[in-house]
Amino acid sequence: MESREKQDIRRFIDAWRVAGPFLERERAERLRAMSDDECRRVIERIFGGPVPAAVDRPCGLIEQQRLFRKLK
């Protein structure tokens, strides 16, 4: 790795050491400041989307057990 790349990585790490705790405090403050109605809207938006259909695929282990029972 070149010296320039190492310096860039070091600056990136140092920046996140400073920004990480600040952003965590900011997030916590915003969450505490939310009203109950805002919380409900956010939760509904997160969980209110479409649910993927169940995938019906055969399980090889179950099929194998069925075949072994036939052999007995």
ZIHU-V767462 format. One record per backbone hydrogen bond with DSSP energy under -0.5 kcal/mol. NH is the residue of the N-H (numbers start at 1). CO is the residue of the C=O. Records with the same first field share a line. If there is no record, write none. Layout:
NH: CO / CO
This chain:
6: 2
7: 3
8: 4
9: 5
10: 6
11: 7
12: 8
13: 9
14: 10
15: 11
16: 12
17: 13
18: 14
19: 15
20: 16
21: 17
22: 18
23: 19
24: 20
25: 21
26: 22
27: 23
28: 24
29: 25
30: 26
31: 27
32: 28
33: 29
34: 30 / 31
39: 35
40: 36
41: 37
42: 38
43: 39
44: 40
45: 41
46: 42
47: 43
48: 44
52: 50
56: 54
57: 55
60: 58
63: 59
64: 60
65: 61
66: 62
67: 63
68: 64
69: 65
70: 66
71: 67
72: 68
